[in-house]
Amino acid sequence: MITHPTAAELTEALAAVEAGPPGDARAAFIARVADNARATLEREAALGPAAEAAALERVRALLDLDGDFETLNAELCVRLADGRLAPLDPAVLAHLKAAVVDQIAIDQPTYWGLAALSS
């Protein structure tokens, strides 16, 4: 479900990270960033497929169309932009909230408001 950076982009960036000498503050910071990126990749692998499948089913129901997630998500955006779907429609809001909660669970699982959003 991660859109940017993609799992491939994160993996490539991690491969480029090299540890510096002990005590190097910059190297320690880069190592922490790399650890966070690895954890994000692990959460994406664990949670992403189910989140995307759920989002696909919600978008299919909203649009009454069949197709892949990328195509249907683009159509959802078009319909919201041109007014065929109301952004305050309860079904649209429910879908958007669920998508945001799923993305936060992957990107920022320690976000203080995640539990409140999930209920």
C-alpha positions, 0 to 999 in steps of 0.5 A: 500500500505504500505509494512513495517511496516504494518498497523497491526504492527503500530496498535500494536506498538501504543497500546504499547505506554504509556504516561509518566509523564508530562514534560517527554521529552522521553514520549513527543517524543514517543507521537509525534511518536505515533501521526505520526503513527496514521496519517500514518494509517489514510492516509493508510486507506484513500489512500491505497486501491485506490493506490493499485488498480491503481498499480495492473492495471498498473502491469497487463497491463505491464505484460499482466497477471492477478492476485493479486498485491503481485504475479504480483509485484513479477513477475515484479521484476523478469522480471526487474531482468532477463532483460525481462522488461527494467527498462528504458521502459517508461511504467515501469518508469511511473508505478514506478513513480506513485507507489512512488508518491502514497507511498509518499502521504501516508508516507510523505505527506508534502514532499517538492517535492511531488507536483512536482512529482505528475505533 
